[in-house]
Amino acid sequence: MDLDKLWTDLTTELLGGLASYRSRVAELDVREKADNTLLTEADLAIEEMLISRIRSVDPEARVLAEESGSGTWRPGLDEEPERIWVIDPIDGTAEFVRPQSVEFCSVVCLLERREPVAALIVAPELATGRKPIVVLASRADETITVNGLPAAYNKASARVASLTRSAQSAVPPHETAMAEAGYALKTRTTSQTLDMLRTALDLTDLAEDAPRFDLFYRPRQKVWDGLAGLCLGEIVGLMSTDVNAIRHLPVPMETLAQPEPTFASTVMGRPEAVKWFVELVRDSPTGTPKSS
């Protein structure tokens, strides 16, 4: 299987397809799903294209796809394929339908033996001037490229955290404690993949005012929103766990077999920040945060 050619072909089709739908975004059929997230005809068409292209190089591909397009698959607990493809046709659909927003992307992640080993992230308007940012990650080669060049890893502490949650939810105690400890917090949900990307990589040379996160946290994270980000984190050397300090990887079959595969929680970032945050959440609401 020529993975490099697949990534190249998918990137070309994604950039063209997403641009076409964005050019007439006001005309798109937009529906609200049971979980209050949005679904458009663009999500379904992009998903169908991704599945078709993947199966052109991997005819027996097992594909975990977010939307209701053809080819969606869920494993039985007694079934464990060697290779699983996980796709999110548009991560950040609510941002995609807002003409002024650039916080959306398409995501493909390849699992082997339930470990994320390669990923493609295409954010067609994220760079300055609404130019594309295309990220390729390979754990086999331990490489990440951004627009064809070696990625800049996010190494310096920024004391900024992505703690995305629904706008209707109450402010949890750990948010207050983090703010008191000097963290700037992003709580509005956009694309989780892009926030995880900016936890792993420094995009400031490509995107003006691009945030750099020390920490990403999301309760009840769907796997297609998180696996590409976890792939990046593994390459960069970040720590990823749940709030009980249990690693996600390899992904349990029990998780993949859910009707809507979901991690109970995801915490990813600099190891010292993750350890501090896990302790903070464990001790909330009475615990006193320590300096990270």
Buried (B, 14 or more C-beta within 10 A) or exposed (E): EEBEEBBBBBBEBBBEBBEEBBEEBEEBEBEEEEEEBBBBEBBBBBBBBBBEBBBEEBEEBBBBBBBEBEBBBEBEEEEEBEBBBBBBBBBBBBBBBEEEBBBBBBBBBBBBEBBBBBBBBBBBBBBBEEBBBBBBBBBEEEEBBBEEEEBBBBEEEBBBBBBBBEEEEEEBBBBBBBBEBEBEBBBEBBBBBBBBBBBBBBBBEBBEEBBBBBBBBBBEBBBBBBBBBBBBBBBBEBBBBBBEBEEBBEBEBEBBBEEEBBBEBBBBBBEEBBBBBBBBBEBBEEBEBEEB
